[in-house]
């Protein structure tokens, strides 16, 4: 039996993502109680766009839980979606979009058949061009932190029609540089969860700091790229 179409069509989903500013990446292995607390914290922050990593048997249930907990107000996607079967499973769980580590034709075809927004992972100019030739103008730049915002700027200059979503490990202070370099929105891990004693208030504060940094202008004279030793300059 064919799946019903997503509640939000791809064009509207794309617009939502480009307006999201910050897209929070989560892991289902955090546990159900943690996901509920995180969902409530994100709704309070607010950050109503999230993506669950497909790296755990409970990831699909995690998507459902986030959607249900927020009464459908949160747009939830799945990342690390690599096969046609993964795409189908994500759609059945209610994911509004999928992120892949790279363009995979069969997965993309499945997403297109399901009218589900497919966002391929890219890093090099060649990968960006390949995805662009396939008609995919929203792309997941990953891992963006290796070469920093200057790499993003170069890709944007070569492909100004592409909307890049850099991910996923960033210092909060680096976000203005990515925005200045042309990022459409950021896919960010909740670093605060690395503390086993985290609280909801910590998540809310962290997300609000991310949003504040994203909206802040880049300080003149600051380099936007990491230094060779990785500590910035």
C-alpha positions, -999 to 999 in steps of 0.1 A, spaced: 0 0 0 15 34 -9 23 58 18 2 90 22 20 121 11 40 140 38 19 166 57 42 193 43 52 191 6 89 194 -3 87 230 -14 72 241 19 96 219 39 125 235 21 112 270 29 107 259 66 143 247 68 157 278 52 139 299 78 148 276 107 182 292 114 192 264 137 184 227 131 191 205 161 205 171 156 196 144 181 204 108 188 177 83 199 202 65 222 197 94 246 167 75 258 129 81 258 128 102 290 157 124 277 140 128 243 108 140 260 127 165 281 147 177 250 115 181 230 100 202 257 131 223 260 133 228 222 97 239 221 104 264 249 136 278 234 121 278 207 137 256 181 111 237 162 133 220 136 152 188 145 168 158 128 173 124 144 204 104 134 195 70 119 222 52 140 201 33 165 172 8 163 150 33 182 157 62 159 124 58 140 105 58 173 125 89 182 111 108 152 75 98 161 81 108 198 93 142 189 64 149 165 39 136 191 54 154 220 52 187 202 17 181 188 31 182 153 45 217 157 81 204 152 95 196 118 115 164 123 138 148 98 163 120 98 200 120 90 224 93 79 196 80 56 216 61 30 194 35 12 160 34 -4 149 12 25 161 39 50 141 65 31 110 44 32 114 37 69 119 74 77 88 84 57 68 58 76 80 72 109 68 107 98 101 123 89 95 155 70 129 154 52 160 132 51 197 140 51 223 117 35 260 116 39 263 118 1 241 117 -30 228 81 -34 207 77 -65 184 50 -53 177 67 -20 170 100 -39 147 82 -63 127 67 -34 124 101 -17 112 116 -49 87 89 -54 74 96 -19 74 134 -24 99 136 5 126 163 6 160 147 1 191 166 11 224 151 0 256 154 19 284 172 1 319 184 8 339 190 -24 331 212 -54 326 180 -74 300 167 -50 282 200 -50 282 201 -88 270 165 -91 241 171 -67 233 204 -85 232 186 -118 206 163 -103 184 193 -95 192 192 -57 197 228 -46 195 223 -9 226 205 3 241 193 36 277 205 39 294 179 61 317 179 80 317 217 76 341 224 105 371 208 88 377 236 64 355 262 80 335 291 66 360 300 39 353 267 22 316 274 24 321 308 9 341 293 -20 313 268 -27 287 295 -26 306 316 -50 308 287 -74 271 278 -69 252 308 -56 219 290 -64 226 263 -38 213 265 -2 239 250 21 232 236 55 265 231 73 268 205 100 273 195 127 300 202 153 306 239 159 317 264 185 289 288 192 312 317 184 318 304 149 282 307 138 283 344 126 311 335 103 291 307 87 262 329 82 284 356 67 298 330 44 264 321 30 250 293 52 212 291 49 209 274 83 230 253 106 226 217 116 240 215 151 246 188 177 235 196 212 270 198 228 254 204 262 242 168 263 278 156 267 274 165 304 256 136 320 241 160 345 224 183 319 190 198 327 162 212 305 173 247 314 208 239 300 193 229 267 171 260 265 200 283 273 223 265 248 198 267 220 191 304 227 229 311 227 231 294 193 202 315 179 218 347 194 251 339 178 236 331 145 218 364 144 249 384 155 271 402 129 305 389 122 331 409 142 353 428 117 389 415 115 381 380 127 392 352 105 364 328 96 386 297 90 403 273 114 441 275 117 463 246 107 465 235 143 427 235 146 426 262 173 415 291 151 433 324 146 
